[in-house]
């Protein structure tokens, strides 16, 4: 996911993705603490926000189908739902390894 809807937590993401198939790992990158502090000082919400994320499906075929069907579409749900008007932005990453992600995080 190149962007995570505002204030969506990993458990909510897992519940949404479980509708499409068996989910393995989920990692959501928390926003930088300096940015969060600035947002809170400016009167914004104090809730934890995530900037980007990675979702692993157990089957490659399902992952490709989910990206193809959801990318660029609204999340939807009931009209009063908090995420109703947010848009999914997804990309399938071939040959992605979780070790690459952990190396990148350790480097930063």
N, C-alpha and C positions, 0 to 999 in steps of 0.2 A: 504494500500500500504506500503510495507516495504521499498521501496525506490521510490523517486519521480524523474523523469527525470530532468536533470539540467535546472534550470531557468524556469520550468513550473509553471505558476501561477494558482490560484484557478479557475479563469474564463475559462482558456484553458482546465483544467481538467473537469470542468462541461460540457463544449461543447462536449468534447470527450465522456464522460459517458452518455450524453443525447441521443446519438445514440442508446443506448441499452435499455433505459427505463427511467421512471421518477425518478429524483434524488432529495433527500431531502437535507440533510446537507453535507457539505464538510469542512474538516479541514486539513490544511497542516501545519506541524510543521516547523517553520523557523529555519535555522541553528543558532547555538550559535554565539553570537556577537563576542566573542574572536576568534573563528575559521574564521569568515568572515573577521575580521580585519587583521588576519595573511595572509589570502588568498589575500586580496587586496594589502597588503604591499609587497607580493611576486610577484606582477605583474599580478595577476589574475583579473577576471572580478569583477566589483563592483555591478553587478546585485544581486537581492535578490534570495537566493537559499533555497529550502526546503528539509528536510532530510527524513521525512516520512509523511504519510497522512491517513485519514479515509474518506470514501465515504459512504453515506447512500442512498440506493435505497428504494423507497416506498414499493416495494414488495420483499419479501424474496426469492421467486423463481427466480426472475430476477437477484438478487445479486449473488446467487449461480451459475447461468448460466454464468454470466459475468466473475466471478473468474475462473470457469472451462475452459472457452474458451480463456481468455486473458493471464492467468498466464504462464510465460515463453515464450511468443511470442513477436516478435518485434512490436513496435508501428506502424510502417509503414507509409503510406501516400505517397506523391510524393517523388521522389528520392532526390530532393534538400531540402526537409523539414528538419527543425532543429532537430526534434525528430525521424527521419526515422529509425535510427539504434539502438535506445534505446529499452530495454526489460522491459516489465511489470513484476513486482513481486507483486503478490496479495495473500491474504488469506481471506477466509470468517471467520468471528468471530461470532459464535453462542452466543446468549444471551448477546451481547454487549450492554451496555447502555452508552449514551453520558455523563451521570453524572459521570461514572467511569473515563472518559477522563478528565473532568474538575477537578475532585479531584486530579488526578495524576499531572496535570499541576500546580494546586495550591500548592501541596506538594513540587514540585521542585522549 
